[in-house]
Amino acid sequence: MTIRAIAVNPEKPDRFIEIHPEQPTPGEYDLLVEVKAASVNPVDTKVHKGVQKSGLQQPRILGWDASGVVLDVGSKVSGFKAGDEVYYAGDITRPGSNTTHQLIDARITGHKPASLNWAEAAAIPLTALTAWEGLFDRLHIDQAAEDKTLLIVGGAGGVGSLAIPFAKLHSKVKVIATASRPDSVQWCKDRGADLVINYQDMPAELDKQGLKQVDYIFCLNDTDGHWDTLAQLIAPQGQICTIVENEKPLNMDQLKLKSAALHWEFMYTRSMYTTPDIARQGEILNATAKLLDEGKITTSLSKTLQGLSVETLTEAHRLVLEGHMRGKVVMVY
């Protein structure tokens, strides 16, 4: 078996090279997957940026979102067999999905939605897990009353595209999303947002709707830039969850006075620390696949690139770094 991978070049870390790794052997909980498609996310570009700063001794294979076919399973794997079609968001501590063959822990893997092609499926896992965990494992909006409000900052991105319908399907809250361009506004409305506002002046936009505060905030971009506004808008005893790391200290004064909570959502926590509930991610992916196959949510795929190559990966990273992607970009191998 010949394995191809596109990796970060140790000699020129801002660029990629093609390498040919040896065939990996599954560990006890692993699946060996023939990768059919992989999505590129902001985490890919952030890890690449970190590698460029710190340097590396050997080529690093990036990429985590993927869909593919199981070729072999480890001794303690249950629920999967060779030939199964799967999708997953991977483990940031292991070699990624920018390769033809990859090892992945079965417990963080889901069965691919039957109704989706490889590209459509690969666009889903990381954003679905982030959205689901943020909304239900951190904010617990599924327990909120119907008079509560949720503000999703960054509604048209990959995570927002799934957070909106997840919130509508599994909670009673009023869903407010931010977007600025007409196509992004329509994108959010098509996914079920009750209200779409411009992120550039959220207090004024909400005031037009008779709202001074919101009960829950899910921040999906620029925590530093939005922080003062989020602290102003969160209701007393409200809750904020963000997925974007801050670069400057966050002023907690308003949160303290309001007894408001701040949660962090990092989708790789469960796999990074092998938490006791690691299999929760497989459950979430299977629940998401059911919603997709029932037509209750749709893929967030917006652009497909053909082939696994230095050129396609470079282009995918460029598109993500531009910061204007609606939905996801996927490479089909």
Backbone as numpy.savetxt, mean C-alpha at the origin, in Angstrom:
# Nx Ny Nz CAx CAy CAz Cx Cy Cz
16.64 -24.08 -14.10 15.79 -22.89 -14.10 16.67 -21.63 -14.10
16.46 -20.76 -15.08 17.20 -19.50 -15.15 16.39 -18.40 -14.50
16.97 -17.75 -13.51 16.29 -16.68 -12.79 16.87 -15.34 -13.18
16.00 -14.40 -13.53 16.41 -13.05 -13.86 15.88 -12.10 -12.80
16.66 -11.08 -12.48 16.21 -10.06 -11.54 16.81 -8.72 -11.94
16.08 -7.66 -11.64 16.59 -6.30 -11.83 16.88 -5.76 -10.43
18.13 -5.37 -10.21 18.57 -4.98 -8.87 19.28 -3.63 -8.90
19.45 -3.07 -7.70 20.20 -1.82 -7.57 21.68 -2.11 -7.81
22.30 -1.30 -8.63 23.71 -1.48 -8.98 24.59 -0.99 -7.81
25.39 -1.87 -7.18 26.22 -1.44 -6.05 27.23 -0.37 -6.42
27.69 -0.39 -7.67 28.70 0.57 -8.10 28.09 1.93 -8.47
26.84 1.90 -8.93 26.11 3.13 -9.26 24.70 3.00 -8.69
24.53 3.23 -7.38 23.27 2.94 -6.70 22.04 3.70 -7.21
22.26 4.73 -8.03 21.10 5.43 -8.60 20.55 4.69 -9.82
21.22 3.61 -10.22 20.82 2.86 -11.42 20.55 1.39 -11.10
19.93 0.72 -12.08 19.61 -0.69 -11.92 20.44 -1.53 -12.90
20.63 -2.80 -12.53 21.32 -3.75 -13.40 20.55 -5.07 -13.42
20.77 -5.88 -14.45 20.16 -7.21 -14.50 21.15 -8.21 -13.89
20.63 -9.10 -13.03 21.45 -10.14 -12.42 20.74 -11.50 -12.57
21.47 -12.57 -12.27 20.91 -13.92 -12.40 21.18 -14.69 -11.11
20.30 -14.54 -10.10 20.51 -15.22 -8.81 20.32 -16.73 -8.92
20.84 -17.43 -7.92 20.60 -18.87 -7.85 19.16 -19.13 -7.41
18.66 -20.32 -7.75 17.28 -20.65 -7.37 17.18 -20.75 -5.84
16.23 -20.01 -5.22 16.10 -20.05 -3.76 15.36 -21.31 -3.29
15.69 -21.75 -2.10 15.04 -22.92 -1.51 14.03 -22.46 -0.45
12.77 -22.91 -0.53 11.77 -22.45 0.43 12.10 -22.84 1.86
11.93 -21.88 2.80 11.98 -22.20 4.22 10.67 -22.86 4.63
10.53 -23.19 5.90 9.37 -23.99 6.33 8.03 -23.30 6.08
7.96 -21.96 6.14 6.70 -21.25 5.90 6.64 -20.60 4.52
7.64 -20.89 3.66 7.75 -20.16 2.39 7.02 -20.81 1.23
6.66 -19.94 0.30 6.23 -20.35 -1.03 7.31 -19.90 -2.02
7.63 -20.74 -2.99 8.45 -20.32 -4.12 7.49 -19.94 -5.23
7.54 -18.67 -5.63 6.57 -18.14 -6.59 7.25 -17.73 -7.88
6.67 -18.13 -9.01 7.07 -17.58 -10.30 6.29 -16.27 -10.47
6.99 -15.15 -10.44 6.35 -13.84 -10.46 5.86 -13.51 -11.87
4.60 -13.08 -11.95 4.02 -12.73 -13.25 3.89 -11.22 -13.44
3.75 -10.49 -12.34 3.64 -9.03 -12.43 4.01 -8.43 -11.08
4.53 -7.22 -11.10 4.90 -6.53 -9.86 4.54 -5.06 -9.96
4.00 -4.53 -8.88 3.67 -3.11 -8.81 4.83 -2.35 -8.18
4.95 -1.08 -8.55 5.97 -0.21 -7.95 5.26 0.83 -7.09
5.70 0.95 -5.85 5.07 1.82 -4.85 6.06 2.85 -4.34
5.58 3.87 -3.63 6.51 4.83 -3.02 7.56 4.15 -2.13
7.20 3.04 -1.48 8.19 2.37 -0.63 9.39 1.90 -1.45
9.16 1.50 -2.70 10.26 1.08 -3.56 11.25 2.23 -3.75
10.72 3.42 -4.05 11.60 4.56 -4.30 12.27 5.03 -3.02
11.58 4.88 -1.87 12.18 5.29 -0.60 13.32 4.35 -0.21
13.12 3.05 -0.40 14.21 2.11 -0.10 15.37 2.34 -1.05
15.06 2.60 -2.31 16.12 2.89 -3.28 16.91 4.14 -2.87
16.21 5.16 -2.42 16.86 6.38 -1.96 17.77 6.10 -0.76
17.28 5.25 0.16 18.08 4.89 1.33 19.33 4.13 0.96
19.20 3.25 -0.02 20.35 2.49 -0.50 21.38 3.42 -1.13
20.89 4.42 -1.88 21.81 5.37 -2.51 22.60 6.14 -1.46
21.96 6.45 -0.33 22.63 7.20 0.74 23.65 6.35 1.48
23.26 5.12 1.78 24.10 4.28 2.64 25.06 3.37 1.88
24.78 3.17 0.59 25.61 2.28 -0.19 25.24 0.82 0.07
25.77 -0.09 -0.73 25.50 -1.51 -0.53 26.63 -2.35 -1.13
26.81 -3.53 -0.57 27.91 -4.41 -0.95 27.56 -5.28 -2.15
26.28 -5.61 -2.30 25.87 -6.48 -3.39 24.54 -5.99 -3.94
24.17 -6.41 -5.14 22.93 -5.92 -5.74 21.72 -6.19 -4.83
20.84 -5.20 -4.69 19.64 -5.31 -3.86 18.41 -5.36 -4.76
17.62 -6.43 -4.62 16.40 -6.59 -5.42 15.25 -5.91 -4.69
14.69 -4.88 -5.30 13.56 -4.16 -4.72 12.25 -4.78 -5.22
11.13 -4.16 -4.84 9.82 -4.63 -5.30 9.17 -5.54 -4.28
7.90 -5.30 -3.99 7.21 -6.14 -3.00 5.84 -6.58 -3.49
5.02 -5.67 -3.91 3.74 -6.07 -4.50 3.95 -7.01 -5.67
3.20 -8.12 -5.72 3.36 -9.03 -6.85 2.18 -9.99 -6.96
2.07 -10.59 -8.13 1.16 -11.72 -8.35 1.93 -12.78 -9.10
1.56 -14.04 -8.88 2.30 -15.11 -9.54 1.74 -16.48 -9.25
2.51 -17.51 -9.62 2.10 -18.91 -9.49 3.04 -19.64 -8.53
2.47 -20.39 -7.60 3.27 -21.17 -6.65 3.93 -22.35 -7.36
5.25 -22.47 -7.18 5.99 -23.60 -7.75 6.31 -24.65 -6.70
6.53 -24.21 -5.44 6.91 -25.15 -4.38 6.51 -24.55 -3.04
6.33 -25.40 -2.02 5.91 -24.92 -0.70 6.80 -25.51 0.39
6.95 -24.76 1.49 7.74 -25.23 2.63 6.99 -26.26 3.46
7.72 -26.88 4.39 7.19 -28.02 5.15 6.03 -27.66 6.08
5.93 -26.40 6.53 4.87 -26.00 7.46 3.78 -25.16 6.79
3.81 -25.10 5.48 2.81 -24.30 4.76 1.49 -25.05 4.72
0.41 -24.33 4.99 -0.94 -24.89 4.83 -1.77 -23.92 3.99
-2.70 -24.46 3.23 -3.59 -23.62 2.44 -3.11 -23.29 1.05
-1.89 -23.72 0.71 -1.35 -23.46 -0.63 -0.68 -24.72 -1.18
-0.69 -24.83 -2.50 -0.03 -25.95 -3.17 0.53 -25.46 -4.50
1.42 -26.23 -5.09 1.98 -25.88 -6.39 0.86 -25.68 -7.40
0.97 -24.63 -8.19 -0.04 -24.32 -9.20 -1.03 -23.25 -8.76
-1.08 -22.95 -7.45 -2.00 -21.91 -6.97 -1.56 -20.53 -7.47
-2.54 -19.71 -7.81 -2.28 -18.33 -8.19 -2.41 -17.45 -6.95
-1.39 -16.62 -6.69 -1.34 -15.87 -5.43 -1.03 -14.39 -5.70
-1.24 -13.60 -4.65 -0.79 -12.20 -4.67 -0.41 -11.80 -3.26
0.51 -10.82 -3.16 1.08 -10.50 -1.85 1.83 -9.17 -1.92
2.13 -8.61 -0.74 2.88 -7.35 -0.66 4.30 -7.55 -0.16
4.66 -8.77 0.19 6.04 -9.08 0.49 6.52 -8.69 1.89
7.82 -8.77 2.05 8.50 -8.55 3.32 9.71 -7.68 3.01
9.74 -6.49 3.60 10.78 -5.52 3.26 12.19 -5.97 3.65
12.29 -6.99 4.51 13.60 -7.47 4.94 14.17 -8.54 4.01
13.40 -8.95 2.98 13.84 -10.03 2.09 13.96 -9.51 0.65
14.64 -10.26 -0.23 14.71 -9.85 -1.63 13.31 -9.67 -2.21
13.18 -8.67 -3.08 11.86 -8.27 -3.55 11.37 -8.98 -4.80
10.34 -8.37 -5.41 9.60 -9.01 -6.50 10.04 -8.58 -7.89
11.10 -7.78 -7.98 11.62 -7.41 -9.31 12.50 -8.53 -9.82
11.91 -9.71 -9.89 12.62 -10.94 -10.26 11.61 -11.93 -10.83
12.11 -12.93 -11.53 11.20 -13.93 -12.10 10.74 -14.95 -11.06
11.53 -15.14 -9.98 11.19 -16.13 -8.95 11.51 -15.56 -7.57
10.60 -15.77 -6.62 10.74 -15.15 -5.30 10.21 -16.06 -4.20
10.85 -15.97 -3.03 10.33 -16.65 -1.84 9.47 -15.67 -1.06
8.30 -16.15 -0.59 7.39 -15.31 0.18 6.75 -16.16 1.29
6.61 -15.58 2.47 5.98 -16.28 3.59 4.51 -16.51 3.26
4.07 -17.76 3.35 2.68 -18.11 3.00 1.67 -17.38 3.87
2.07 -17.03 5.10 1.11 -16.42 6.03 0.75 -14.98 5.66
1.58 -14.34 4.81 1.27 -12.99 4.38 0.87 -12.97 2.90
0.42 -14.12 2.42 0.06 -14.30 1.02 -1.43 -14.61 0.90
-2.05 -14.10 -0.15 -3.46 -14.38 -0.40 -3.63 -15.08 -1.73
-4.77 -15.74 -1.89 -5.11 -16.34 -3.19 -5.55 -15.22 -4.13
-4.96 -15.20 -5.31 -5.23 -14.15 -6.28 -6.73 -14.08 -6.64
-7.28 -12.89 -6.73 -8.68 -12.77 -7.17 -8.84 -13.39 -8.56
-9.80 -14.29 -8.71 -9.97 -15.01 -9.97 -10.38 -14.10 -11.11
-11.04 -13.00 -10.77 -11.57 -12.10 -11.80 -10.54 -11.13 -12.35
-9.36 -11.07 -11.77 -8.35 -10.11 -12.19 -7.21 -10.76 -12.96
-6.63 -10.01 -13.90 -5.43 -10.50 -14.56 -4.22 -10.23 -13.67
-3.04 -10.62 -14.13 -1.84 -10.52 -13.29 -1.56 -9.07 -12.88
-1.66 -8.15 -13.84 -1.36 -6.75 -13.55 -2.37 -6.16 -12.58
-3.65 -6.43 -12.81 -4.70 -5.91 -11.93 -4.53 -6.42 -10.50
-4.13 -7.69 -10.38 -3.94 -8.27 -9.04 -2.72 -7.70 -8.35
-1.63 -7.50 -9.10 -0.39 -7.00 -8.50 -0.52 -5.56 -8.00
-1.52 -4.84 -8.49 -1.72 -3.44 -8.07 -2.36 -3.34 -6.69
-2.84 -4.46 -6.15 -3.72 -4.42 -4.98 -3.04 -4.60 -3.61
-2.18 -5.61 -3.39 -1.86 -6.04 -2.01 -1.34 -4.99 -1.05
-0.29 -4.27 -1.40 0.30 -3.32 -0.45 -0.70 -2.24 -0.06
-1.39 -1.72 -1.06 -2.34 -0.64 -0.77 -3.56 -1.17 -0.02
-4.00 -2.38 -0.35 -5.15 -2.96 0.35 -4.81 -3.22 1.82
-3.64 -3.79 2.07 -3.24 -4.06 3.45 -3.06 -2.78 4.24
-2.43 -1.78 3.63 -2.22 -0.50 4.31 -3.56 0.15 4.63
-4.46 0.17 3.66 -5.77 0.79 3.87 -6.56 0.04 4.94
-6.61 -1.28 4.85 -7.38 -2.10 5.78 -6.84 -1.98 7.20
-5.51 -2.13 7.34 -4.90 -2.03 8.67 -5.10 -0.64 9.27
-4.89 0.39 8.46 -5.05 1.75 8.96 -6.46 2.04 9.43
-7.43 1.64 8.64 -8.83 1.93 8.96 -9.38 1.08 10.10
-9.05 -0.22 10.08 -9.72 -1.15 10.99 -8.86 -1.66 12.14
-7.54 -1.81 11.93 -6.66 -2.27 13.01 -6.14 -1.10 13.85
-6.05 0.09 13.25 -5.57 1.27 13.99 -6.73 2.18 14.41
-7.53 2.65 13.45 -8.61 3.60 13.76 -9.90 2.92 14.23
-10.08 1.66 13.88 -11.28 0.90 14.27 -12.57 1.62 13.85
-12.58 2.14 12.61 -13.77 2.87 12.18 -14.98 1.96 11.98
-14.74 0.65 11.91 -15.87 -0.27 11.79 -16.73 -0.27 13.06
-16.21 0.29 14.13 -16.98 0.37 15.38 -17.61 1.74 15.58
-17.44 2.65 14.63 -17.92 4.03 14.78 -19.38 4.16 14.40
-20.07 5.12 15.03 -21.48 5.39 14.75 -21.62 6.15 13.44
-22.83 6.21 12.91 -23.06 6.81 11.59 -22.94 8.33 11.58
-22.89 8.95 12.77 -22.73 10.41 12.81 -21.26 10.83 12.80
-20.35 9.87 12.68 -18.92 10.16 12.69 -18.40 10.44 11.27
-17.30 11.19 11.20 -16.72 11.57 9.91 -15.27 11.11 9.81
-14.89 10.69 8.61 -13.53 10.26 8.30 -12.99 11.12 7.18
-11.83 11.73 7.40 -11.15 12.50 6.37 -9.96 11.69 5.86
-9.95 11.40 4.56 -8.83 10.69 3.93 -8.03 11.70 3.14
-6.81 11.99 3.60 -5.95 12.97 2.94 -5.12 12.24 1.88
-5.46 12.47 0.62 -4.81 11.77 -0.49 -5.70 10.67 -1.03
-6.92 11.02 -1.38 -7.92 10.02 -1.76 -7.69 9.35 -3.08
-6.94 9.97 -4.00 -6.81 9.42 -5.35 -5.57 8.56 -5.53
-4.72 8.47 -4.51 -3.53 7.63 -4.62 -3.86 6.15 -4.47
-2.82 5.33 -4.46 -3.03 3.89 -4.38 -3.76 3.45 -3.14
-3.35 3.94 -1.96 -4.00 3.56 -0.70 -5.39 4.18 -0.61
-5.50 5.46 -0.96 -6.79 6.13 -0.91 -7.83 5.48 -1.80
-7.40 4.96 -2.95 -8.31 4.34 -3.90 -9.01 3.12 -3.32
-8.39 2.49 -2.32 -9.01 1.35 -1.64 -9.56 1.73 -0.28
-8.95 2.72 0.38 -9.46 3.14 1.68 -10.88 3.67 1.57
-11.18 4.39 0.49 -12.53 4.95 0.31 -13.58 3.83 0.26
-13.46 2.86 -0.66 -14.49 1.81 -0.68 -14.48 0.91 0.55
-13.32 0.63 1.13 -13.28 -0.17 2.36 -14.09 0.51 3.46
-13.90 1.83 3.60 -14.63 2.57 4.63 -16.13 2.55 4.35
-16.50 2.66 3.09 -17.93 2.65 2.75 -18.55 1.28 2.96
-17.80 0.24 2.68 -18.34 -1.12 2.79 -18.37 -1.64 4.23
-17.42 -1.22 5.06 -17.27 -1.83 6.38 -17.41 -0.84 7.53
-18.01 0.31 7.30 -18.28 1.24 8.39 -19.50 2.09 8.04
-19.93 2.87 9.01 -21.09 3.76 8.82 -20.67 5.22 8.69
-19.37 5.50 8.75 -18.90 6.89 8.79 -19.12 7.60 7.46
-19.18 8.93 7.52 -19.20 9.75 6.32 -17.77 9.90 5.83
-17.52 9.57 4.56 -16.17 9.55 4.02 -15.90 10.82 3.21
-14.91 11.57 3.66 -14.49 12.80 2.99 -13.07 12.57 2.48
-12.85 12.77 1.18 -11.52 12.57 0.59 -10.99 13.90 0.06
-9.66 14.01 0.00 -9.06 15.20 -0.60 -8.54 14.86 -1.99
-8.69 15.83 -2.90 -8.16 15.75 -4.25 -8.19 17.17 -4.80
-7.43 17.42 -5.87 -7.40 18.78 -6.41 -7.78 18.83 -7.89
-7.21 17.94 -8.70 -7.51 17.97 -10.14 -8.89 17.36 -10.41
-9.59 17.83 -11.45 -10.93 17.30 -11.76 -10.95 15.79 -11.94
-9.94 15.21 -12.58 -9.94 13.76 -12.78 -9.76 13.03 -11.46
-8.96 13.60 -10.55 -8.76 12.98 -9.23 -10.02 13.08 -8.37
-10.70 14.20 -8.49 -11.97 14.37 -7.76 -12.98 13.31 -8.21
-13.09 13.12 -9.53 -14.03 12.13 -10.06 -13.62 10.72 -9.65
-12.30 10.46 -9.63 -11.76 9.15 -9.22 -12.25 8.81 -7.81
-12.18 9.79 -6.91 -12.61 9.58 -5.52 -14.12 9.35 -5.45
-14.86 10.14 -6.20 -16.32 9.99 -6.21 -16.73 8.62 -6.75
-16.03 8.18 -7.79 -16.34 6.88 -8.39 -16.12 5.74 -7.40
-15.23 5.95 -6.44 -14.94 4.91 -5.45 -15.80 5.04 -4.19
-16.69 6.02 -4.18 -17.68 6.07 -3.11 -17.56 7.20 -2.12
-16.63 8.13 -2.32 -16.48 9.23 -1.36 -17.78 10.04 -1.27
-18.21 10.33 -0.05 -19.41 11.14 0.14 -19.16 12.60 -0.20
-17.92 13.02 -0.02 -17.56 14.42 -0.24 -16.09 14.46 -0.64
-15.74 15.30 -1.61 -14.34 15.47 -2.02 -13.99 16.95 -1.88
-12.90 17.25 -1.16 -12.48 18.63 -0.95 -11.05 18.84 -1.43
-10.69 20.10 -1.66 -9.33 20.42 -2.08 -8.41 20.44 -0.86
-7.30 19.72 -0.95 -6.38 19.60 0.19 -5.65 20.90 0.52
-5.67 21.86 -0.42 -4.87 23.07 -0.23 -5.42 23.98 0.86
-6.72 23.87 1.16 -7.29 24.64 2.27 -8.43 23.82 2.87
-8.05 22.78 3.60 -9.06 21.85 4.13 -10.01 22.50 5.12
-9.56 23.35 6.05 -10.50 23.97 6.99 -11.59 24.77 6.27
-11.21 25.58 5.27 -12.19 26.38 4.54 -13.14 25.50 3.74
-12.59 24.45 3.13 -13.42 23.54 2.34 -14.45 22.82 3.22
-14.01 22.39 4.39 -14.94 21.72 5.31 -15.97 22.71 5.87
-15.51 23.93 6.11 -16.43 24.95 6.64 -17.59 25.20 5.69
-17.33 25.13 4.38 -18.39 25.31 3.38 -19.46 24.23 3.53
-19.05 23.08 4.07 -19.99 21.95 4.25 -20.57 21.93 5.67
-20.29 22.99 6.43 -20.81 23.07 7.80 -20.05 22.22 8.79
-18.81 21.86 8.44 -18.00 21.01 9.31 -16.81 21.79 9.84
-16.63 21.78 11.15 -15.47 22.42 11.78 -14.39 21.41 12.12
-14.82 20.17 12.41 -13.90 19.12 12.84 -14.31 17.79 12.24
-13.40 16.84 12.28 -13.70 15.47 11.86 -13.26 14.51 12.97
-13.87 13.34 13.01 -13.61 12.39 14.10 -12.41 11.50 13.84
-12.16 11.21 12.56 -11.04 10.35 12.18 -10.32 10.98 10.99
-8.99 10.86 10.99 -8.19 11.32 9.85 -7.23 10.21 9.46
-7.21 9.88 8.17 -6.26 8.91 7.62 -5.37 9.69 6.66
-4.13 9.97 7.08 -3.21 10.81 6.31 -2.33 9.93 5.44
-2.43 10.11 4.13 -1.71 9.27 3.17 -0.61 9.99 2.43
-0.42 11.28 2.72 0.74 11.97 2.15 1.11 13.21 2.95
2.40 13.53 2.96 2.96 14.76 3.53 2.50 15.04 4.96
2.87 14.17 5.87 2.52 14.38 7.28 3.06 15.73 7.79
4.30 16.05 7.46 4.87 17.32 7.90 4.05 18.52 7.41
3.76 18.52 6.11 3.07 19.65 5.52 1.64 19.83 6.00
0.97 18.73 6.32 -0.43 18.80 6.72 -0.63 18.83 8.24
0.45 18.62 9.01 0.28 18.33 10.43 -0.52 19.39 11.20
-0.16 20.65 11.05 -0.86 21.69 11.80 -2.35 21.71 11.47
-2.67 21.49 10.19 -4.07 21.45 9.77 -4.79 20.24 10.36
-4.13 19.09 10.37 -4.74 17.88 10.92 -5.01 18.05 12.41
-4.04 18.64 13.13 -4.21 18.86 14.57 -5.36 19.83 14.84
-5.54 20.79 13.93 -6.65 21.75 14.06 -7.99 21.08 13.79
-8.03 20.19 12.79 -9.30 19.62 12.35 -9.77 18.43 13.18
-8.86 17.74 13.85 -9.30 16.54 14.58 -10.18 16.94 15.76
-11.25 16.21 15.94 -12.19 16.50 17.02 -11.60 16.08 18.37
-12.08 16.66 19.46 -11.67 16.17 20.78 -11.93 14.67 20.88
-10.94 13.95 21.38 -10.98 12.49 21.51 -11.04 11.78 20.16
-10.64 12.52 19.12 -10.57 11.92 17.79 -9.30 11.13 17.59
-9.15 10.57 16.38 -7.99 9.73 16.10 -7.42 10.03 14.72
-6.09 10.12 14.68 -5.36 10.32 13.43 -4.48 9.10 13.18
-4.48 8.62 11.94 -3.52 7.57 11.53 -2.79 8.08 10.31
-1.48 7.99 10.31 -0.69 8.38 9.15 0.23 7.25 8.71
0.49 7.21 7.41 1.39 6.20 6.86 2.70 6.82 6.40
2.82 8.16 6.54 3.98 8.87 6.00 4.87 9.36 7.14
6.13 8.95 7.13 7.04 9.35 8.21 7.28 10.86 8.18
7.44 11.43 9.35 7.74 12.85 9.45 9.25 13.07 9.43
9.66 14.21 8.89 11.08 14.56 8.87 11.41 15.59 9.94
10.38 16.26 10.45 10.56 17.25 11.51 9.73 16.82 12.71
10.08 17.29 13.91 9.26 16.96 15.09 7.82 17.45 14.91
6.86 16.63 15.37 5.45 16.99 15.27 4.99 17.63 16.58
4.39 18.79 16.49 3.88 19.49 17.67 2.62 18.78 18.17
2.70 18.24 19.38 1.60 17.46 19.93 0.68 18.27 20.86
0.87 19.57 20.94 0.12 20.37 21.91 -1.39 20.24 21.73
-1.87 20.39 20.47 -3.32 20.33 20.26 -3.86 18.93 20.52
-3.08 17.91 20.16 -3.53 16.55 20.41 -3.64 16.28 21.90
-2.70 16.81 22.67 -2.74 16.62 24.11 -3.99 17.27 24.70
-4.26 18.52 24.31 -5.42 19.23 24.85 -6.73 18.55 24.46
-6.73 17.91 23.29 -7.95 17.25 22.80 -8.03 15.78 23.21
-7.03 15.27 23.92 -6.95 13.83 24.22 -7.13 13.02 22.94
-6.51 13.50 21.86 -6.62 12.83 20.57 -5.47 11.84 20.42
-5.70 10.80 19.62 -4.71 9.74 19.44 -4.02 9.85 18.09
-2.74 9.49 18.06 -1.99 9.38 16.82 -1.53 7.94 16.65
-1.86 7.35 15.51 -1.44 5.98 15.19 -0.51 6.02 13.98
0.42 5.10 13.96 1.25 4.88 12.77 0.81 3.58 12.12
0.75 3.59 10.80 0.49 2.36 10.07 1.66 2.08 9.14
2.37 0.97 9.41 3.45 0.51 8.56 3.15 -0.93 8.21
2.82 -1.15 6.96 2.31 -2.45 6.55 3.29 -3.60 6.78
4.58 -3.28 6.87 5.58 -4.33 7.02 5.87 -4.71 8.47
5.19 -4.11 9.42 5.46 -4.41 10.82 5.27 -5.90 11.12
4.16 -6.46 10.66 3.86 -7.86 10.99 4.93 -8.82 10.45
5.35 -8.61 9.20 6.36 -9.51 8.63 7.75 -9.21 9.18
8.07 -7.95 9.42 9.38 -7.57 9.92 9.67 -8.16 11.30
8.63 -8.19 12.15 8.80 -8.68 13.52 8.18 -10.06 13.75
7.69 -10.68 12.69 7.00 -11.97 12.79 6.05 -11.95 13.99
5.15 -11.00 13.99 4.21 -10.83 15.11 3.30 -12.05 15.23
2.74 -12.28 16.42 1.88 -13.45 16.60 0.69 -13.48 15.64
0.26 -12.29 15.18 -0.88 -12.23 14.27 -0.44 -12.04 12.82
0.74 -12.51 12.46 1.26 -12.32 11.11 0.28 -12.83 10.04
-0.44 -13.90 10.34 -1.36 -14.48 9.36 -2.57 -13.59 9.08
-2.73 -12.54 9.88 -3.81 -11.58 9.64 -3.70 -10.99 8.22
-2.48 -10.83 7.72 -2.33 -10.25 6.38 -2.85 -11.18 5.29
-2.64 -12.47 5.45 -3.22 -13.41 4.50 -4.74 -13.36 4.53
-5.30 -13.22 5.73 -6.76 -13.12 5.88 -7.30 -11.87 5.19
-6.60 -10.75 5.37 -7.04 -9.50 4.75 -7.00 -9.61 3.23
-5.94 -10.21 2.70 -5.82 -10.35 1.25 -6.91 -11.26 0.69
-7.26 -12.32 1.41 -8.33 -13.20 0.94 -9.69 -12.51 1.02
-9.89 -11.69 2.06 -11.15 -10.92 2.16 -11.23 -9.89 1.04
-10.09 -9.27 0.72 -10.05 -8.30 -0.37 -10.33 -8.97 -1.71
-9.76 -10.17 -1.91 -10.00 -10.91 -3.15 -11.49 -11.20 -3.33
-12.16 -11.52 -2.24 -13.60 -11.79 -2.31 -14.36 -10.54 -2.73
-14.01 -9.40 -2.17 -14.67 -8.14 -2.54 -14.42 -7.81 -4.01
-13.21 -8.08 -4.49 -12.88 -7.83 -5.89 -13.68 -8.75 -6.81
-13.74 -10.03 -6.47 -14.46 -10.99 -7.31 -15.97 -10.75 -7.29
-16.46 -10.14 -6.22 -17.89 -9.80 -6.14 -18.21 -8.46 -6.79
-17.17 -7.77 -7.26 -17.37 -6.49 -7.92 -17.66 -5.33 -6.98
-17.40 -5.53 -5.68 -17.67 -4.47 -4.70 -16.56 -3.43 -4.64
-15.35 -3.82 -5.06 -14.25 -2.86 -5.23 -13.58 -3.19 -6.56
-12.79 -2.25 -7.06 -12.10 -2.46 -8.33 -10.60 -2.26 -8.15
-9.83 -2.82 -9.07 -8.39 -2.65 -9.02 -8.03 -1.19 -9.18
-6.90 -0.80 -8.58 -6.43 0.58 -8.71 -5.33 0.70 -9.76
-5.21 -0.32 -10.62 -4.25 -0.28 -11.72 -4.57 0.89 -12.65
-3.56 1.71 -12.96 -3.81 2.79 -13.91 -2.81 2.80 -15.07
-1.65 2.13 -14.91 -0.69 2.08 -16.01 0.07 0.76 -15.98
0.19 0.12 -17.14 0.89 -1.16 -17.26 2.11 -1.01 -18.15
3.27 -1.48 -17.66 4.50 -1.52 -18.44 4.82 -2.97 -18.76
5.30 -3.23 -19.96 5.54 -4.61 -20.39 6.99 -5.02 -20.22
7.21 -6.16 -19.54 8.53 -6.76 -19.45 9.30 -6.39 -18.19
10.12 -7.32 -17.72 11.02 -7.09 -16.59 12.38 -6.70 -17.16
12.70 -5.42 -17.05 13.96 -4.94 -17.61 14.42 -3.71 -16.84
15.67 -3.35 -17.03 16.20 -2.12 -16.42 15.37 -0.92 -16.87
14.98 -0.93 -18.15 14.25 0.20 -18.72 12.86 0.33 -18.11
12.12 -0.76 -17.98 10.76 -0.67 -17.44 10.78 -0.31 -15.96
11.73 -0.86 -15.21 11.79 -0.54 -13.78 12.18 0.93 -13.58
13.11 1.41 -14.37 13.50 2.82 -14.28 12.33 3.73 -14.58
11.56 3.38 -15.59 10.38 4.18 -15.95 9.32 4.14 -14.86
9.11 2.96 -14.28 8.12 2.83 -13.20 8.50 3.70 -12.00
9.77 3.68 -11.63 10.24 4.52 -10.52 10.06 6.00 -10.85
10.34 6.36 -12.11 10.18 7.76 -12.51 8.73 8.21 -12.35
7.80 7.38 -12.77 6.38 7.72 -12.67 5.94 7.90 -11.22
6.41 7.01 -10.34 6.04 7.11 -8.93 6.65 8.36 -8.30
7.90 8.65 -8.64 8.59 9.80 -8.06 7.97 11.12 -8.49
7.30 11.15 -9.66 6.63 12.37 -10.11 5.55 12.80 -9.12
4.95 11.81 -8.43 3.95 12.11 -7.41 2.57 12.44 -7.92
2.30 12.17 -9.20 0.99 12.51 -9.75 0.20 11.28 -10.21
0.66 10.10 -9.80 -0.02 8.88 -10.23 -1.40 8.76 -9.58
-2.42 8.53 -10.43 -3.71 8.10 -9.91 -3.67 6.59 -9.94
-3.87 5.95 -8.79 -3.78 4.50 -8.79 -2.34 4.02 -8.92
-2.14 2.86 -9.56 -0.87 2.16 -9.51 -0.27 1.90 -10.89
1.08 1.80 -10.92 1.82 1.40 -12.10 2.35 -0.02 -11.87
2.19 -0.88 -12.86 2.56 -2.29 -12.73 3.39 -2.73 -13.93
4.40 -3.56 -13.66 5.18 -4.21 -14.72 4.71 -5.65 -14.86
4.39 -6.05 -16.08 3.99 -7.43 -16.36 5.16 -8.15 -16.99
5.55 -9.28 -16.39 6.71 -10.01 -16.87 6.33 -10.97 -18.02
